[in-house]
Amino acid sequence: MAFLFLKKIYLVSKSTIAIVVYVLGLIFGALVLGLWSAETGPKAFIGIIWTTLLLIALFYADKHDQE
């Protein structure tokens, strides 16, 4: 009876997981890598690639949800 909370299953969509990972990656990039500093250069491409990966993940998550 004390472990009833373990039986609950939380269903999270794949698109929500992709967005959470994206936001955590942006925070990591901003704080650790300094992506939002005044100096622009090759670091800016990291943000563009990260956003591209999010769009690909959202596309495949939506495609998987439709099936």
LOKOL-42254 format. One record per residue (C-alpha): x, y, z; residue number from 1; residue in three letters. Coordinates in steps of 0.1 Angstrom, whole numbers. Layout:
LOKOL-42254
+-------+-------+-------+-----+-----+
|  east | north |    up |   i |  aa |
+-------+-------+-------+-----+-----+
|     X |     Y |     Z | NUM | ALA |
...
+-------+-------+-------+-----+-----+
END
This chain:
LOKOL-42254
+-------+-------+-------+-----+-----+
|  east | north |    up |   i |  aa |
+-------+-------+-------+-----+-----+
|     0 |     0 |     0 |   1 | MET |
|    29 |    23 |     6 |   2 | ALA |
|    42 |    19 |   -30 |   3 | PHE |
|    11 |    27 |   -49 |   4 | LEU |
|    27 |    58 |   -65 |   5 | PHE |
|    51 |    34 |   -83 |   6 | LEU |
|    23 |    20 |  -104 |   7 | LYS |
|    15 |    53 |  -121 |   8 | LYS |
|    28 |    55 |  -156 |   9 | ILE |
|    33 |    90 |  -171 |  10 | TYR |
|    30 |    91 |  -208 |  11 | LEU |
|    50 |   119 |  -224 |  12 | VAL |
|    50 |   124 |  -261 |  13 | SER |
|    82 |   122 |  -281 |  14 | LYS |
|    79 |   158 |  -292 |  15 | SER |
|    78 |   170 |  -256 |  16 | THR |
|   110 |   151 |  -248 |  17 | ILE |
|   127 |   166 |  -279 |  18 | ALA |
|   117 |   201 |  -268 |  19 | ILE |
|   129 |   196 |  -233 |  20 | VAL |
|   163 |   182 |  -245 |  21 | VAL |
|   165 |   212 |  -269 |  22 | TYR |
|   160 |   237 |  -241 |  23 | VAL |
|   185 |   220 |  -219 |  24 | LEU |
|   210 |   220 |  -247 |  25 | GLY |
|   204 |   258 |  -253 |  26 | LEU |
|   209 |   265 |  -216 |  27 | ILE |
|   241 |   243 |  -216 |  28 | PHE |
|   253 |   261 |  -247 |  29 | GLY |
|   246 |   295 |  -233 |  30 | ALA |
|   262 |   290 |  -199 |  31 | LEU |
|   291 |   266 |  -207 |  32 | VAL |
|   300 |   272 |  -243 |  33 | LEU |
|   291 |   310 |  -244 |  34 | GLY |
|   270 |   308 |  -275 |  35 | LEU |
|   252 |   340 |  -267 |  36 | TRP |
|   284 |   361 |  -262 |  37 | SER |
|   292 |   392 |  -282 |  38 | ALA |
|   318 |   373 |  -302 |  39 | GLU |
|   302 |   356 |  -332 |  40 | THR |
|   319 |   330 |  -353 |  41 | GLY |
|   320 |   292 |  -355 |  42 | PRO |
|   301 |   289 |  -323 |  43 | LYS |
|   270 |   303 |  -339 |  44 | ALA |
|   269 |   273 |  -362 |  45 | PHE |
|   265 |   251 |  -331 |  46 | ILE |
|   232 |   268 |  -324 |  47 | GLY |
|   221 |   264 |  -360 |  48 | ILE |
|   229 |   227 |  -360 |  49 | ILE |
|   212 |   222 |  -327 |  50 | TRP |
|   180 |   239 |  -340 |  51 | THR |
|   182 |   217 |  -371 |  52 | THR |
|   184 |   186 |  -350 |  53 | LEU |
|   153 |   198 |  -331 |  54 | LEU |
|   134 |   202 |  -363 |  55 | LEU |
|   144 |   168 |  -375 |  56 | ILE |
|   134 |   152 |  -342 |  57 | ALA |
|   101 |   170 |  -342 |  58 | LEU |
|    94 |   158 |  -378 |  59 | PHE |
|   101 |   122 |  -369 |  60 | TYR |
|    82 |   124 |  -336 |  61 | ALA |
|    51 |   137 |  -354 |  62 | ASP |
|    55 |   111 |  -381 |  63 | LYS |
|    56 |    84 |  -355 |  64 | HIS |
|    26 |    98 |  -337 |  65 | ASP |
|     5 |    98 |  -368 |  66 | GLN |
|    10 |    60 |  -374 |  67 | GLU |
+-------+-------+-------+-----+-----+
END
